[in-house]
Amino acid sequence: MSLLVVDDLRAGYGSLEVLHGVSLRVEPGEAVAVLGPNGAGKSTLLRTISGLVAARSGRVQFADAPLAGVPAHAIPHRGLVHVPEARHVFALLSVRENLMVGGTPLPSRAARLAALDDVWALFPMLLGKADAPAASLSGGQQQMLAIGRALMAGPKLLMLDEPSLGLAPVVVEELYAALGKLRQRGLTILLVEQDVHTALDFADRAYVLENGAIALAGSAAALREDPHVRELYLGL
């Protein structure tokens, strides 16, 4: 049974429809990438799944339950957590405070403290800055904080929007090493990523979104060899 099901999803802003009947599946334990050019609707897709944008039609189902009508703030309590593009950490709060806010869906303070220990272990550099304001962190450190904050909720599925955006290659490598550890633990990941090489190396499967519709879908290995992907996205 698929963990996430999106069927014929349409969504947009005002009179502008951005998603034109998008369908996809994410199975438990998978890493799935959504690729495509700027303006294709990738971020809108994640925002609609997480309830930040209202669907106009279609279906989003998570863990066998429909998400239609569920307010955005309640969706993390169901185990689906979204790390938005540009991080959006709470700049004036400390690193520790940012993480503890992320643990709100957990049932007790003891559970939040246990989750906090897991985040320190995954991103040890954050522990050294636990009491520093989030605004003082580098871009890469803020991205780790944003992911750590999402992990504090104990997600079944983690959605990441452009995690490598604006980061140096060495930081991207470190970030994806941490995401690899999460995959080894069985966490399911849905990833929007402009860095197609990195995304296809990381993911099991991928969808290519163009002009608000799915243009291609398949295994990461198959898409890496697809002539359309090689020419337009891999520069080969």
ROZA-948332 format. One record per residue: residue number from 1; residue in one letter; x, y, z of N, C-alpha, C, O in turn. Coordinates in steps of 0.001 Angstrom, whole numbers. Layout:
<nodes>
NUM; A; X; Y; Z; X; Y; Z; X; Y; Z; X; Y; Z .
...
</nodes>
This chain:
<nodes>
1; M; 838; -1197; 0; 0; 0; 0; 873; 1246; 0; 1763; 1384; 838 .
2; S; 619; 2155; -938; 1408; 3377; -1043; 1231; 4232; 206; 129; 4322; 747 .
3; L; 2309; 4858; 662; 2227; 5756; 1803; 1585; 7077; 1398; 765; 7626; 2134 .
4; L; 1962; 7587; 221; 1386; 8835; -290; 823; 8572; -1682; 1492; 7985; -2533 .
5; V; -403; 9010; -1901; -1067; 8894; -3196; -1559; 10275; -3598; -2298; 10921; -2855 .
6; V; -1148; 10720; -4771; -1645; 11968; -5355; -2284; 11610; -6682; -1629; 11044; -7557 .
7; D; -3564; 11936; -6837; -4299; 11574; -8056; -4936; 12809; -8681; -5731; 13499; -8044 .
8; D; -4578; 13080; -9932; -5233; 14103; -10754; -5343; 15441; -10010; -6397; 16076; -10004 .
9; L; -4253; 15847; -9396; -4257; 17031; -8536; -4159; 18306; -9364; -3291; 18449; -10224 .
10; R; -5076; 19229; -9079; -5066; 20551; -9698; -5025; 21605; -8598; -5764; 21518; -7618 .
11; A; -4153; 22608; -8766; -4017; 23643; -7752; -3349; 24856; -8370; -2737; 24763; -9435 .
12; G; -3467; 25993; -7701; -2842; 27199; -8205; -3074; 28369; -7275; -3361; 28197; -6091 .
13; Y; -2944; 29556; -7828; -3023; 30788; -7046; -3946; 31757; -7779; -3677; 32127; -8921 .
14; G; -5031; 32168; -7127; -5975; 33056; -7781; -6531; 32419; -9038; -7019; 31289; -9013 .
15; S; -6453; 33157; -10146; -6973; 32632; -11413; -5968; 31747; -12143; -6285; 31162; -13179 .
16; L; -4763; 31651; -11602; -3706; 30890; -12270; -3678; 29451; -11769; -3436; 29211; -10586 .
17; E; -3923; 28492; -12658; -3770; 27084; -12315; -2340; 26663; -12630; -1867; 26825; -13755 .
18; V; -1655; 26117; -11617; -247; 25731; -11760; -97; 24235; -11985; 719; 23806; -12800 .
19; L; -876; 23447; -11274; -827; 21989; -11416; -2021; 21531; -12232; -3163; 21874; -11927 .
20; H; -1749; 20753; -13272; -2794; 20347; -14211; -2956; 18823; -14195; -2552; 18142; -15137 .
21; G; -3537; 18303; -13138; -3811; 16865; -13092; -2599; 16016; -12781; -2330; 15046; -13489 .
22; V; -1857; 16359; -11732; -638; 15638; -11356; -995; 14396; -10540; -1817; 14458; -9626 .
23; S; -369; 13271; -10880; -534; 12020; -10136; 832; 11429; -9824; 1720; 11412; -10676 .
24; L; 994; 10945; -8597; 2233; 10254; -8232; 1971; 9358; -7029; 947; 9471; -6354 .
25; R; 2926; 8464; -6781; 2876; 7553; -5638; 4235; 7559; -4949; 5273; 7702; -5595 .
26; V; 4212; 7401; -3638; 5433; 7194; -2866; 5199; 5999; -1957; 4263; 5989; -1157 .
27; E; 6056; 4989; -2085; 5916; 3773; -1294; 6713; 3904; 8; 7674; 4671; 67 .
28; P; 6326; 3163; 1050; 7073; 3218; 2311; 8548; 2877; 2117; 8881; 1885; 1468 .
29; G; 9422; 3695; 2676; 10850; 3463; 2614; 11532; 3961; 1362; 12754; 3862; 1248 .
30; E; 10769; 4499; 411; 11337; 5002; -831; 11895; 6416; -666; 11504; 7160; 234 .
31; A; 12819; 6762; -1561; 13186; 8144; -1813; 12760; 8452; -3245; 13223; 7816; -4191 .
32; V; 11882; 9428; -3392; 11330; 9790; -4694; 11652; 11252; -4955; 11428; 12102; -4093 .
33; A; 12177; 11550; -6140; 12526; 12913; -6523; 11513; 13462; -7513; 10992; 12736; -8360 .
34; V; 11243; 14757; -7394; 10458; 15497; -8389; 11395; 16507; -9033; 11923; 17397; -8367 .
35; L; 11590; 16357; -10330; 12529; 17184; -11079; 11762; 18059; -12054; 10584; 17827; -12326 .
36; G; 12449; 19071; -12578; 11827; 19917; -13581; 12391; 21318; -13549; 13078; 21687; -12597 .
37; P; 12113; 22107; -14576; 12645; 23463; -14652; 11965; 24394; -13660; 10935; 24053; -13078 .
38; N; 12546; 25569; -13473; 11901; 26596; -12654; 10524; 26917; -13220; 10351; 27024; -14434 .
39; G; 9557; 27066; -12337; 8210; 27394; -12768; 7372; 26216; -13195; 6249; 26390; -13667 .
40; A; 7904; 25011; -13035; 7154; 23821; -13462; 6028; 23457; -12505; 5110; 22726; -12878 .
41; G; 6090; 23963; -11268; 5065; 23636; -10284; 5538; 22726; -9168; 4722; 22205; -8407 .
42; K; 6847; 22524; -9060; 7369; 21568; -8074; 7069; 22007; -6642; 6584; 21213; -5836 .
43; S; 7354; 23255; -6331; 7094; 23745; -4974; 5600; 23799; -4696; 5160; 23502; -3585 .
44; T; 4815; 24179; -5706; 3359; 24197; -5531; 2836; 22803; -5224; 1909; 22651; -4428 .
45; L; 3415; 21788; -5843; 3012; 20413; -5562; 3209; 20083; -4089; 2294; 19576; -3440 .
46; L; 4400; 20365; -3553; 4639; 20060; -2143; 3748; 20904; -1238; 3240; 20406; -232 .
47; R; 3555; 22165; -1582; 2722; 23042; -765; 1262; 22582; -768; 558; 22745; 229 .
48; T; 815; 22016; -1866; -561; 21508; -1917; -692; 20228; -1108; -1679; 20038; -397 .
49; I; 295; 19352; -1212; 264; 18120; -413; 233; 18442; 1073; -482; 17792; 1836 .
50; S; 1009; 19448; 1490; 1094; 19772; 2920; 18; 20746; 3387; 47; 21182; 4537 .
51; G; -934; 21098; 2513; -2078; 21898; 2925; -1870; 23394; 2900; -2761; 24142; 3303 .
52; L; -708; 23857; 2434; -456; 25300; 2387; -1138; 25961; 1199; -1414; 27160; 1222 .
53; V; -1408; 25179; 166; -2179; 25627; -998; -3377; 24692; -1121; -3226; 23473; -1046 .
54; A; -4559; 25258; -1309; -5771; 24442; -1411; -5852; 23782; -2787; -5667; 24433; -3816 .
55; A; -6128; 22495; -2784; -6339; 21789; -4052; -7669; 22218; -4660; -8660; 22399; -3953 .
56; R; -7674; 22376; -5967; -8914; 22708; -6661; -9714; 21455; -6992; -10945; 21468; -7005 .
57; S; -8996; 20382; -7257; -9628; 19094; -7493; -8552; 18029; -7375; -7362; 18329; -7270 .
58; G; -8993; 16783; -7396; -8054; 15681; -7259; -8002; 15171; -5827; -8786; 15581; -4971 .
59; R; -7056; 14265; -5588; -7006; 13561; -4299; -5580; 13489; -3784; -4648; 13195; -4532 .
60; V; -5422; 13764; -2488; -4172; 13507; -1777; -4509; 12594; -606; -5332; 12932; 245 .
61; Q; -3864; 11440; -576; -4106; 10468; 492; -2775; 10098; 1130; -1806; 9797; 432 .
62; F; -2731; 10122; 2451; -1508; 9798; 3169; -1821; 8764; 4243; -2743; 8940; 5040 .
63; A; -1042; 7684; 4255; -1237; 6599; 5230; -2691; 6147; 5243; -3296; 5980; 6302 .
64; D; -3238; 5953; 4044; -4590; 5423; 3845; -5700; 6372; 4274; -6852; 5950; 4376 .
65; A; -5393; 7639; 4528; -6424; 8595; 4931; -6358; 9823; 4025; -5266; 10308; 3728 .
66; P; -7512; 10334; 3581; -7498; 11537; 2739; -7061; 12759; 3538; -7346; 12868; 4731 .
67; L; -6359; 13684; 2863; -5930; 14918; 3510; -6834; 16095; 3172; -6622; 17194; 3685 .
68; A; -7827; 15895; 2328; -8747; 16985; 1984; -9420; 17514; 3248; -9992; 16754; 4029 .
69; G; -9341; 18815; 3428; -9985; 19432; 4586; -9164; 19430; 5860; -9566; 20046; 6846 .
70; V; -8018; 18749; 5867; -7157; 18742; 7052; -6333; 20024; 7050; -5626; 20276; 6074 .
71; P; -6390; 20853; 8106; -5606; 22091; 8098; -4113; 21819; 8093; -3655; 20794; 8599 .
72; A; -3359; 22746; 7517; -1921; 22542; 7341; -1213; 22262; 8658; -293; 21445; 8704 .
73; H; -1633; 22933; 9737; -927; 22749; 11002; -1158; 21361; 11608; -402; 20927; 12477 .
74; A; -2205; 20668; 11148; -2506; 19344; 11690; -1824; 18227; 10913; -1710; 17111; 11421 .
75; I; -1372; 18499; 9700; -805; 17437; 8864; 481; 16860; 9454; 660; 15644; 9386 .
76; P; 1403; 17668; 10038; 2577; 17050; 10672; 2232; 16070; 11784; 2984; 15128; 12036 .
77; H; 1110; 16281; 12445; 686; 15358; 13500; 313; 13989; 12927; 248; 13007; 13666 .
78; R; 71; 13917; 11627; -226; 12651; 10969; 1027; 11962; 10444; 972; 10823; 9981 .
79; G; 2174; 12673; 10521; 3431; 12056; 10114; 3982; 12513; 8796; 4953; 11937; 8305 .
80; L; 3389; 13548; 8194; 3882; 14102; 6931; 4413; 15502; 7225; 3654; 16389; 7613 .
81; V; 5721; 15698; 7039; 6364; 16959; 7427; 7110; 17543; 6231; 7804; 16833; 5503 .
82; H; 6950; 18847; 6049; 7437; 19579; 4874; 8552; 20533; 5297; 8358; 21370; 6178 .
83; V; 9717; 20405; 4666; 10809; 21375; 4829; 10768; 22290; 3615; 11131; 21862; 2519 .
84; P; 10335; 23540; 3776; 10124; 24403; 2608; 11422; 24904; 2011; 12479; 24855; 2641 .
85; E; 11324; 25381; 798; 12445; 26071; 172; 12808; 27300; 1006; 11932; 27929; 1599 .
86; A; 14080; 27640; 1052; 14592; 28821; 1762; 14524; 28681; 3281; 14653; 29672; 4000 .
87; R; 14320; 27448; 3779; 14532; 27073; 5189; 13500; 27630; 6155; 12851; 26858; 6861 .
88; H; 13326; 28955; 6210; 12333; 29564; 7095; 12521; 29155; 8557; 11556; 28804; 9236 .
89; V; 13750; 29203; 9029; 13978; 28988; 10455; 13513; 30227; 11220; 13373; 31306; 10645 .
90; F; 13276; 30059; 12524; 12901; 31191; 13373; 14185; 31910; 13780; 14906; 31468; 14675 .
91; A; 14456; 33031; 13101; 15779; 33658; 13157; 16196; 34078; 14559; 17369; 33959; 14912 .
92; L; 15257; 34567; 15366; 15607; 35109; 16674; 15597; 34054; 17778; 16072; 34304; 18886 .
93; L; 15063; 32892; 17478; 15100; 31797; 18454; 16425; 31064; 18346; 17065; 31070; 17295 .
94; S; 16832; 30432; 19438; 18067; 29648; 19412; 17868; 28376; 18599; 16744; 27994; 18272 .
95; V; 18968; 27741; 18289; 18916; 26459; 17586; 18079; 25466; 18381; 17220; 24787; 17820 .
96; R; 18322; 25380; 19663; 17572; 24441; 20512; 16081; 24770; 20502; 15245; 23871; 20411 .
97; E; 15749; 26051; 20596; 14340; 26451; 20612; 13665; 26126; 19282; 12524; 25665; 19265 .
98; N; 14364; 26362; 18161; 13819; 25987; 16866; 13484; 24499; 16826; 12419; 24108; 16348 .
99; L; 14390; 23683; 17325; 14172; 22242; 17291; 13013; 21834; 18194; 12201; 20988; 17819 .
100; M; 12934; 22415; 19351; 11861; 22046; 20280; 10490; 22440; 19726; 9503; 21742; 19961 .
101; V; 10427; 23556; 18992; 9171; 23915; 18328; 8765; 22816; 17350; 7587; 22475; 17248 .
102; G; 9737; 22266; 16636; 9442; 21199; 15688; 8900; 19947; 16337; 8213; 19156; 15691 .
103; G; 9204; 19757; 17615; 8748; 18565; 18317; 7341; 18648; 18860; 6907; 17753; 19585 .
104; T; 6615; 19704; 18525; 5258; 19886; 19047; 4345; 18678; 18813; 3559; 18350; 19702 .
105; P; 4411; 17992; 17649; 3509; 16850; 17458; 3792; 15655; 18371; 2944; 14768; 18480 .
106; L; 4938; 15602; 19020; 5264; 14460; 19864; 4467; 14523; 21168; 4096; 15610; 21611 .
107; P; 4202; 13368; 21786; 3236; 13325; 22890; 3743; 13829; 24233; 2933; 14098; 25120 .
108; S; 5045; 13967; 24415; 5551; 14327; 25745; 6904; 15029; 25621; 7567; 14963; 24586 .
109; R; 7293; 15700; 26703; 8604; 16342; 26733; 9710; 15291; 26640; 10738; 15527; 26004 .
110; A; 9508; 14147; 27263; 10514; 13082; 27194; 10732; 12641; 25746; 11866; 12412; 25327 .
111; A; 9648; 12525; 24987; 9763; 12145; 23581; 10485; 13220; 22789; 11273; 12908; 21895 .
112; R; 10227; 14480; 23105; 10907; 15572; 22401; 12397; 15596; 22720; 13219; 15853; 21840 .
113; L; 12745; 15330; 23968; 14164; 15313; 24335; 14888; 14141; 23669; 16049; 14270; 23283 .
114; A; 14210; 13002; 23535; 14809; 11859; 22843; 15019; 12192; 21365; 16051; 11852; 20787 .
115; A; 14029; 12861; 20757; 14170; 13267; 19360; 15297; 14280; 19208; 16022; 14263; 18214 .
116; L; 15442; 15158; 20192; 16513; 16154; 20158; 17881; 15473; 20159; 18780; 15886; 19426 .
117; D; 18038; 14452; 20965; 19306; 13710; 20983; 19602; 13098; 19620; 20754; 13065; 19188 .
118; D; 18556; 12609; 18938; 18741; 12035; 17605; 19213; 13090; 16604; 20058; 12814; 15753 .
119; V; 18658; 14304; 16716; 19068; 15378; 15807; 20510; 15793; 16082; 21276; 16025; 15147 .
120; W; 20890; 15890; 17374; 22287; 16222; 17706; 23237; 15185; 17107; 24311; 15527; 16611 .
121; A; 22830; 13910; 17158; 23683; 12845; 16624; 23808; 12932; 15105; 24872; 12659; 14550 .
122; L; 22721; 13312; 14435; 22735; 13403; 12974; 23498; 14637; 12495; 24235; 14584; 11511 .
123; F; 23307; 15752; 13209; 23954; 17020; 12858; 24741; 17540; 14061; 24298; 18484; 14716 .
124; P; 25890; 16953; 14364; 26611; 17328; 15582; 27034; 18788; 15617; 27212; 19346; 16699 .
125; M; 27199; 19424; 14450; 27577; 20835; 14476; 26481; 21704; 15095; 26768; 22773; 15632 .
126; L; 25222; 21247; 15021; 24141; 22012; 15635; 24245; 22012; 17156; 23882; 22992; 17806 .
127; L; 24736; 20925; 17715; 24871; 20847; 19169; 25836; 21914; 19670; 25613; 22508; 20725 .
128; G; 26910; 22159; 18917; 27875; 23170; 19315; 27321; 24582; 19257; 27905; 25508; 19821 .
129; K; 26181; 24750; 18567; 25548; 26064; 18441; 24149; 26053; 19042; 23296; 26849; 18648 .
130; A; 23916; 25169; 19978; 22569; 24955; 20504; 21925; 26225; 21038; 20717; 26414; 20892 .
131; D; 22714; 27095; 21654; 22155; 28298; 22273; 22352; 29554; 21426; 22011; 30653; 21863 .
132; A; 22894; 29402; 20226; 23073; 30538; 19323; 21781; 30806; 18571; 21031; 29871; 18288 .
133; P; 21502; 32076; 18236; 20308; 32361; 17431; 20437; 31755; 16041; 21526; 31711; 15470 .
134; A; 19331; 31295; 15510; 19357; 30665; 14188; 19880; 31615; 13118; 20469; 31175; 12131 .
135; A; 19666; 32914; 13309; 20127; 33893; 12325; 21643; 33916; 12194; 22165; 34373; 11177 .
136; S; 22356; 33430; 13204; 23817; 33468; 13175; 24422; 32299; 12401; 25633; 32270; 12182 .
137; L; 23607; 31344; 11988; 24108; 30168; 11286; 24363; 30468; 9811; 23758; 31370; 9233 .
138; S; 25266; 29698; 9218; 25470; 29766; 7775; 24269; 29169; 7053; 23399; 28560; 7676 .
139; G; 24227; 29349; 5727; 23122; 28785; 4960; 23023; 27282; 5092; 21929; 26741; 5251 .
140; G; 24167; 26595; 5027; 24162; 25148; 5175; 23717; 24716; 6561; 22988; 23734; 6703 .
141; Q; 24146; 25438; 7576; 23743; 25118; 8944; 22250; 25366; 9141; 21580; 24609; 9844 .
142; Q; 21732; 26422; 8522; 20293; 26676; 8616; 19486; 25580; 7917; 18404; 25214; 8378 .
143; Q; 20012; 25056; 6803; 19313; 23958; 6140; 19294; 22723; 7023; 18276; 22036; 7108 .
144; M; 20410; 22435; 7681; 20443; 21310; 8620; 19464; 21537; 9767; 18797; 20605; 10216 .
145; L; 19381; 22775; 10235; 18439; 23093; 11307; 17003; 22886; 10839; 16185; 22328; 11570 .
146; A; 16696; 23332; 9626; 15339; 23163; 9103; 14976; 21685; 8993; 13858; 21292; 9323 .
147; I; 15914; 20872; 8533; 15663; 19430; 8440; 15549; 18827; 9839; 14666; 18011; 10102 .
148; G; 16452; 19238; 10734; 16384; 18742; 12107; 15068; 19094; 12761; 14486; 18268; 13465 .
149; R; 14589; 20303; 12542; 13300; 20725; 13111; 12172; 19837; 12597; 11277; 19468; 13357 .
150; A; 12210; 19489; 11299; 11197; 18599; 10743; 11292; 17202; 11348; 10271; 16569; 11615 .
151; L; 12506; 16725; 11563; 12688; 15391; 12138; 12186; 15313; 13565; 11814; 14239; 14038 .
152; M; 12172; 16440; 14254; 11688; 16464; 15638; 10232; 16017; 15734; 9791; 15586; 16799 .
153; A; 9485; 16111; 14646; 8078; 15708; 14661; 7898; 14201; 14507; 6778; 13697; 14595 .
154; G; 8995; 13478; 14279; 8888; 12032; 14088; 8150; 11655; 12828; 7211; 10862; 12888 .
155; P; 8548; 12208; 11660; 7767; 11980; 10435; 7840; 10549; 9911; 8830; 9841; 10097 .
156; K; 6752; 10151; 9249; 6761; 8938; 8438; 7250; 9257; 7033; 7882; 8428; 6377 .
157; L; 6944; 10481; 6576; 7375; 10934; 5262; 7898; 12356; 5408; 7222; 13227; 5957 .
158; L; 9108; 12579; 4910; 9748; 13887; 4948; 9763; 14454; 3535; 10305; 13833; 2621 .
159; M; 9166; 15642; 3351; 9184; 16314; 2056; 10199; 17454; 2110; 10150; 18294; 3008 .
160; L; 11104; 17476; 1156; 12183; 18462; 1114; 12096; 19258; -177; 12063; 18685; -1266 .
161; D; 12060; 20582; -55; 11975; 21447; -1223; 13318; 22144; -1431; 13693; 23033; -666 .
162; E; 14032; 21732; -2471; 15313; 22327; -2873; 16325; 22398; -1722; 16805; 23486; -1403 .
163; P; 16657; 21271; -1096; 17567; 21329; 54; 18975; 21793; -287; 19677; 22297; 589 .
164; S; 19410; 21638; -1538; 20782; 22025; -1897; 20886; 23456; -2419; 21981; 23923; -2733 .
165; L; 19756; 24155; -2512; 19736; 25476; -3143; 20674; 26454; -2441; 20552; 26689; -1239 .
166; G; 21608; 27019; -3201; 22497; 28041; -2687; 23630; 27544; -1811; 24336; 28351; -1206 .
167; L; 23821; 26234; -1729; 24844; 25686; -840; 26085; 25269; -1630; 25998; 24872; -2792 .
168; A; 27238; 25368; -971; 28486; 24938; -1580; 28483; 23425; -1773; 27841; 22714; -1000 .
169; P; 29186; 22915; -2786; 29189; 21465; -3050; 29571; 20625; -1842; 28987; 19562; -1634 .
170; V; 30534; 21066; -1040; 30942; 20275; 121; 29823; 20202; 1152; 29678; 19191; 1840 .
171; V; 29037; 21259; 1264; 27904; 21267; 2194; 26793; 20362; 1671; 26161; 19638; 2441 .
172; V; 26557; 20403; 362; 25548; 19525; -243; 25915; 18064; -4; 25054; 17244; 317 .
173; E; 27181; 17748; -159; 27628; 16368; 79; 27381; 15954; 1522; 26935; 14837; 1782 .
174; E; 27668; 16851; 2461; 27440; 16552; 3875; 25953; 16392; 4171; 25548; 15510; 4928 .
175; L; 25153; 17251; 3565; 23715; 17197; 3785; 23126; 15890; 3268; 22312; 15262; 3944 .
176; Y; 23537; 15480; 2068; 22988; 14243; 1501; 23533; 13003; 2216; 22884; 11957; 2214 .
177; A; 24702; 13108; 2817; 25191; 11998; 3640; 24258; 11790; 4835; 23953; 10657; 5208 .
178; A; 23809; 12901; 5430; 22863; 12804; 6546; 21524; 12240; 6071; 20924; 11405; 6747 .
179; L; 21058; 12698; 4907; 19801; 12161; 4378; 19925; 10672; 4070; 18966; 9916; 4229 .
180; G; 21111; 10254; 3630; 21345; 8834; 3397; 21203; 8016; 4672; 20685; 6900; 4644 .
181; K; 21659; 8564; 5777; 21504; 7873; 7062; 20029; 7732; 7426; 19605; 6709; 7966 .
182; L; 19257; 8769; 7125; 17821; 8696; 7401; 17156; 7625; 6543; 16260; 6921; 7009 .
183; R; 17590; 7501; 5300; 17053; 6451; 4434; 17376; 5070; 4991; 16537; 4170; 4958 .
184; Q; 18585; 4906; 5500; 18986; 3621; 6072; 18109; 3251; 7266; 17917; 2071; 7559 .
185; R; 17586; 4247; 7942; 16685; 3998; 9078; 15256; 3706; 8618; 14395; 3370; 9431 .
186; G; 15007; 3837; 7310; 13691; 3525; 6773; 12778; 4711; 6568; 11599; 4529; 6264 .
187; L; 13296; 5942; 6729; 12451; 7113; 6531; 12129; 7277; 5048; 13012; 7151; 4199 .
188; T; 10881; 7553; 4744; 10431; 7803; 3385; 10648; 9278; 3059; 10368; 10146; 3886 .
189; I; 11150; 9563; 1851; 11504; 10928; 1478; 10937; 11268; 105; 11084; 10502; -847 .
190; L; 10285; 12432; 15; 9859; 13010; -1261; 10641; 14306; -1425; 10580; 15195; -576 .
191; L; 11373; 14401; -2521; 12400; 15419; -2685; 12183; 16220; -3963; 12093; 15648; -5049 .
192; V; 12099; 17540; -3837; 12170; 18431; -4990; 13589; 18961; -5057; 14120; 19450; -4059 .
193; E; 14214; 18867; -6239; 15634; 19219; -6310; 15985; 19714; -7706; 15657; 19079; -8708 .
194; Q; 16671; 20882; -7755; 17169; 21409; -9024; 18437; 20688; -9478; 18703; 20590; -10675 .
195; D; 19214; 20185; -8525; 20452; 19469; -8851; 20085; 18048; -9277; 19984; 17142; -8450 .
196; V; 19888; 17874; -10577; 19353; 16615; -11090; 20336; 15472; -10880; 19917; 14362; -10552 .
197; H; 21629; 15711; -11060; 22629; 14669; -10829; 22515; 14127; -9401; 22449; 12916; -9187 .
198; T; 22491; 15041; -8434; 22423; 14634; -7030; 21121; 13902; -6736; 21115; 12883; -6046 .
199; A; 20019; 14429; -7264; 18716; 13823; -7000; 18636; 12403; -7545; 18140; 11504; -6864 .
200; L; 19124; 12192; -8772; 19041; 10858; -9368; 20020; 9884; -8721; 19780; 8676; -8724 .
201; D; 21111; 10388; -8172; 22018; 9518; -7421; 21394; 9083; -6103; 21688; 8002; -5595 .
202; F; 20533; 9930; -5555; 19958; 9681; -4225; 18664; 8873; -4280; 18436; 7998; -3444 .
203; A; 17825; 9168; -5262; 16460; 8643; -5271; 16367; 7238; -5868; 17224; 6808; -6639 .
204; D; 15296; 6542; -5484; 14937; 5270; -6117; 14201; 5521; -7430; 14481; 4890; -8449 .
205; R; 13252; 6457; -7381; 12441; 6784; -8546; 12343; 8302; -8659; 12672; 9033; -7724 .
206; A; 11885; 8760; -9819; 11729; 10198; -10011; 10586; 10479; -10975; 10250; 9663; -11832 .
207; Y; 10005; 11652; -10809; 9016; 12205; -11726; 9586; 13501; -12287; 10213; 14270; -11558 .
208; V; 9373; 13746; -13566; 9761; 15007; -14192; 8491; 15816; -14426; 7589; 15393; -15150 .
209; L; 8440; 16981; -13800; 7277; 17869; -13890; 7619; 19009; -14848; 8612; 19711; -14661 .
210; E; 6786; 19184; -15876; 6980; 20260; -16838; 5635; 20927; -17106; 4650; 20258; -17420 .
211; N; 5605; 22260; -16977; 4376; 23024; -17227; 3190; 22486; -16423; 2064; 22418; -16914 .
212; G; 3480; 22103; -15158; 2417; 21698; -14264; 1861; 20307; -14478; 816; 19972; -13920 .
213; A; 2535; 19486; -15276; 2070; 18123; -15540; 3265; 17174; -15544; 4395; 17587; -15803 .
214; I; 3006; 15907; -15256; 4064; 14910; -15267; 4429; 14580; -16706; 3597; 14107; -17480 .
215; A; 5700; 14838; -17055; 6173; 14566; -18411; 6829; 13203; -18513; 6718; 12535; -19541 .
216; L; 7521; 12777; -17444; 8227; 11499; -17428; 8191; 10947; -16013; 8085; 11702; -15046 .
217; A; 8279; 9638; -15895; 8364; 8993; -14588; 9065; 7658; -14759; 8929; 7009; -15796 .
218; G; 9815; 7246; -13743; 10474; 5960; -13806; 11540; 5828; -12749; 11675; 6689; -11880 .
219; S; 12294; 4757; -12818; 13390; 4579; -11878; 14444; 5648; -12124; 14556; 6181; -13228 .
220; A; 15217; 5956; -11084; 16281; 6949; -11241; 17274; 6509; -12313; 17749; 7327; -13100 .
221; A; 17583; 5221; -12340; 18529; 4716; -13328; 17997; 4895; -14745; 18743; 5285; -15642 .
222; A; 16710; 4611; -14953; 16123; 4737; -16287; 16071; 6198; -16726; 16369; 6506; -17880 .
223; L; 15700; 7092; -15829; 15619; 8498; -16192; 17002; 9082; -16464; 17138; 9987; -17288 .
224; R; 18020; 8581; -15788; 19380; 9058; -16037; 19800; 8766; -17481; 20615; 9493; -18048 .
225; E; 19243; 7701; -18077; 19582; 7322; -19449; 18568; 7836; -20470; 18761; 7659; -21673 .
226; D; 17503; 8463; -20009; 16479; 8946; -20931; 17031; 10118; -21751; 17595; 11047; -21172 .
227; P; 16884; 10101; -23086; 17456; 11163; -23925; 16963; 12563; -23554; 17737; 13520; -23579 .
228; H; 15682; 12684; -23211; 15112; 13986; -22845; 15770; 14520; -21579; 16145; 15691; -21515 .
229; V; 15909; 13670; -20584; 16522; 14084; -19322; 17998; 14383; -19530; 18515; 15365; -18998 .
230; R; 18672; 13549; -20294; 20115; 13750; -20514; 20379; 15071; -21234; 21344; 15768; -20917 .
231; E; 19533; 15418; -22195; 19768; 16641; -22967; 19388; 17895; -22190; 20146; 18864; -22156 .
232; L; 18194; 17874; -21557; 17669; 19099; -20957; 18151; 19309; -19524; 18293; 20452; -19088 .
233; Y; 18405; 18233; -18786; 18700; 18379; -17360; 20112; 17967; -16959; 20658; 18469; -15976 .
234; L; 20686; 17069; -17709; 22033; 16607; -17355; 23116; 17211; -18253; 24306; 17054; -17982 .
235; G; 22707; 17894; -19310; 23662; 18537; -20182; 24548; 17568; -20946; 25707; 17872; -21229 .
236; L; 24006; 16398; -21282; 24796; 15355; -21959; 24331; 15189; -23402; 24873; 14361; -24133 .
</nodes>
